[in-house]
Amino acid sequence: MDREKEISEIMDFVERYKESMASQMVVSRILGDKGAKVNNKTIDELKNRIVNAADDELEACYYIIK
């Protein structure tokens, strides 16, 4: 799948389902902070950092939300 499409779908999911365990797992994985709460601040940080994520990390996050 196209990297940009994966990123778009991951971000859409996290923004819609902030309280879900899947969103928490994605934020923890990309930001490296297992205690991070999913809120507007962490979503902004996720947007900035997910574009630099390794392909395998991105695929893992995509799998988590699907």
Residue frames as a rotation matrix with the C-alpha (Angstrom) as fourth column:
MET 1
0.578 0.816 0.000 0.00
0.816 -0.578 0.000 0.00
0.000 0.000 -1.000 0.00
ASP 2
0.157 -0.431 0.888 1.03
0.359 -0.813 -0.458 3.59
0.920 0.391 0.027 -0.63
ARG 3
-0.572 -0.524 -0.631 2.89
0.768 -0.071 -0.637 5.08
0.289 -0.849 0.443 2.36
GLU 4
-0.935 0.230 0.270 0.94
-0.264 -0.960 -0.097 8.35
0.237 -0.162 0.958 2.23
LYS 5
-0.020 0.976 -0.218 -2.36
-0.436 0.188 0.880 6.47
0.900 0.113 0.422 2.21
GLU 6
0.015 -0.055 -0.998 -1.29
0.700 0.713 -0.029 4.39
0.714 -0.699 0.049 5.22
ILE 7
-0.883 -0.400 -0.245 -0.33
0.457 -0.617 -0.640 7.55
0.105 -0.678 0.728 7.11
SER 8
-0.677 0.688 0.260 -3.62
-0.538 -0.705 0.462 9.20
0.502 0.173 0.848 6.20
GLU 9
0.207 0.797 -0.567 -5.68
-0.096 0.593 0.799 6.23
0.974 -0.110 0.199 7.38
ILE 10
-0.259 -0.379 -0.888 -3.70
0.836 0.373 -0.403 5.89
0.484 -0.847 0.221 10.61
MET 11
-0.989 -0.147 0.020 -4.09
0.122 -0.884 -0.452 9.59
0.084 -0.444 0.892 11.43
ASP 12
-0.365 0.928 0.077 -7.79
-0.559 -0.284 0.779 9.53
0.745 0.242 0.622 10.57
PHE 13
0.196 0.413 -0.889 -8.32
0.382 0.803 0.457 6.56
0.903 -0.429 0.000 12.89
VAL 14
-0.532 -0.498 -0.685 -6.38
0.813 -0.073 -0.578 8.10
0.238 -0.864 0.443 15.78
GLU 15
-0.950 0.200 0.239 -8.22
-0.220 -0.973 -0.063 11.42
0.220 -0.113 0.969 15.45
ARG 16
-0.120 0.982 -0.146 -11.63
-0.510 0.065 0.857 9.69
0.852 0.177 0.493 15.40
TYR 17
0.732 0.385 -0.562 -11.00
0.132 0.730 0.671 7.12
0.669 -0.565 0.483 18.11
LYS 18
0.036 -0.770 0.637 -8.78
-0.601 -0.526 -0.602 8.89
0.799 -0.360 -0.482 20.63
GLU 19
0.191 0.132 0.973 -9.93
-0.969 0.180 0.166 6.66
-0.153 -0.975 0.162 23.49
SER 20
0.916 0.243 -0.318 -9.29
-0.321 0.921 -0.220 3.34
0.239 0.304 0.922 21.72
MET 21
0.588 -0.722 0.364 -6.54
0.020 0.464 0.886 0.94
-0.808 -0.514 0.288 22.70
ALA 22
0.445 -0.403 0.800 -5.44
0.889 0.309 -0.338 0.86
-0.111 0.862 0.495 19.04
SER 23
0.740 -0.153 0.655 -4.90
0.109 -0.934 -0.341 4.63
0.664 0.324 -0.674 19.02
GLN 24
0.818 -0.447 0.362 -2.95
-0.499 -0.238 0.833 4.39
-0.286 -0.862 -0.418 22.29
MET 25
0.510 -0.632 0.583 -0.76
0.463 0.773 0.433 1.66
-0.724 0.050 0.688 20.79
VAL 26
0.533 -0.283 0.798 -0.05
0.765 -0.241 -0.597 3.71
0.361 0.928 0.088 17.65
VAL 27
0.804 -0.209 0.557 0.85
-0.305 -0.949 0.085 6.83
0.511 -0.238 -0.826 19.65
SER 28
0.742 -0.532 0.408 3.04
-0.313 0.262 0.913 4.81
-0.593 -0.805 0.027 22.02
ARG 29
0.509 -0.530 0.678 4.81
0.714 0.701 0.012 3.08
-0.481 0.477 0.735 19.15
ILE 30
0.472 -0.299 0.829 5.55
0.662 -0.500 -0.558 6.21
0.582 0.812 -0.038 17.09
LEU 31
0.640 -0.192 0.744 6.28
-0.402 -0.909 0.111 8.60
0.655 -0.370 -0.659 19.97
GLY 32
-0.209 -0.770 -0.603 8.10
0.180 0.576 -0.797 6.02
0.961 -0.276 0.018 22.08
ASP 33
-0.818 0.028 0.575 6.11
-0.534 -0.410 -0.740 6.97
0.215 -0.912 0.350 25.19
LYS 34
-0.700 0.537 -0.471 3.94
0.434 0.843 0.316 4.18
0.567 0.017 -0.824 26.57
GLY 35
-0.455 0.517 -0.725 2.25
0.782 -0.158 -0.603 6.58
-0.426 -0.841 -0.332 28.99
ALA 36
-0.991 0.028 -0.129 1.31
-0.083 -0.891 0.445 9.21
-0.103 0.452 0.886 26.41
LYS 37
-0.175 0.985 0.004 -2.35
0.304 0.058 -0.951 10.19
-0.936 -0.165 -0.310 26.41
VAL 38
-0.568 0.081 0.819 -4.04
0.818 -0.049 0.572 10.56
0.087 0.995 -0.038 23.05
ASN 39
0.327 0.620 -0.713 -5.02
0.558 -0.736 -0.384 14.23
-0.763 -0.273 -0.586 22.90
ASN 40
0.988 0.126 0.090 -4.62
0.147 -0.567 -0.811 17.15
-0.051 0.814 -0.579 20.51
LYS 41
0.487 -0.872 -0.047 -1.01
-0.796 -0.466 0.387 17.73
-0.359 -0.151 -0.921 21.58
THR 42
-0.235 -0.605 0.761 0.07
-0.208 0.796 0.569 14.13
-0.949 -0.025 -0.313 21.04
ILE 43
0.549 0.470 0.691 -1.88
0.592 0.364 -0.719 13.93
-0.590 0.804 -0.078 17.77
ASP 44
0.934 -0.272 -0.232 0.05
-0.354 -0.791 -0.499 16.99
-0.048 0.548 -0.835 16.50
GLU 45
0.039 -0.967 0.252 3.31
-0.816 0.115 0.566 15.36
-0.576 -0.227 -0.785 17.57
LEU 46
0.030 0.067 0.997 2.24
0.244 0.967 -0.072 12.12
-0.969 0.245 0.013 15.90
LYS 47
0.921 0.362 0.141 1.53
0.240 -0.244 -0.940 13.99
-0.306 0.900 -0.312 12.64
ASN 48
0.646 -0.734 -0.211 5.05
-0.762 -0.637 -0.117 15.42
-0.049 0.236 -0.970 12.70
ARG 49
-0.214 -0.837 0.504 6.82
-0.798 0.447 0.404 12.17
-0.563 -0.316 -0.764 13.54
ILE 50
0.380 0.422 0.824 4.86
0.002 0.890 -0.456 9.54
-0.925 0.175 0.337 11.62
VAL 51
0.939 -0.024 -0.342 6.18
-0.340 -0.196 -0.920 10.80
-0.045 0.980 -0.193 8.28
ASN 52
0.074 -0.993 -0.096 9.69
-0.932 -0.034 -0.362 9.79
0.356 0.116 -0.927 9.39
ALA 53
0.344 0.115 0.932 8.68
-0.645 0.750 0.145 6.39
-0.683 -0.651 0.332 10.75
ALA 54
-0.779 -0.627 0.002 10.39
-0.480 0.599 0.641 3.33
-0.403 0.498 -0.768 9.31
ASP 55
-0.401 0.631 -0.664 8.33
-0.731 0.217 0.647 1.34
0.552 0.745 0.375 6.84
ASP 56
-0.546 0.179 -0.819 8.02
0.342 0.940 -0.022 -1.63
0.765 -0.292 -0.574 9.20
GLU 57
-0.882 0.248 -0.400 6.77
0.313 -0.327 -0.892 0.63
-0.352 -0.912 0.211 12.01
LEU 58
-0.618 0.665 -0.419 4.23
-0.759 -0.644 0.098 2.20
-0.205 0.379 0.903 9.69
GLU 59
-0.388 0.449 -0.805 3.01
-0.395 0.708 0.585 -1.20
0.833 0.545 -0.098 8.52
ALA 60
-0.755 0.080 -0.650 2.70
0.559 0.596 -0.576 -2.37
0.341 -0.799 -0.495 12.14
CYS 61
-0.819 0.464 -0.337 0.62
-0.107 -0.701 -0.705 0.70
-0.563 -0.542 0.624 13.03
TYR 62
-0.476 0.653 -0.590 -1.56
-0.848 -0.163 0.504 0.18
0.232 0.740 0.631 9.98
TYR 63
-0.515 0.239 -0.823 -2.13
0.095 0.970 0.223 -3.43
0.852 0.036 -0.522 10.99
ILE 64
-0.907 0.134 -0.400 -3.07
0.404 0.005 -0.915 -2.32
-0.120 -0.991 -0.059 14.53
ILE 65
-0.644 0.677 -0.357 -5.86
-0.484 -0.722 -0.494 -0.04
-0.592 -0.145 0.793 13.30
LYS 66
-0.364 0.496 -0.788 -7.28
-0.843 0.184 0.506 -2.53
0.395 0.849 0.351 10.78
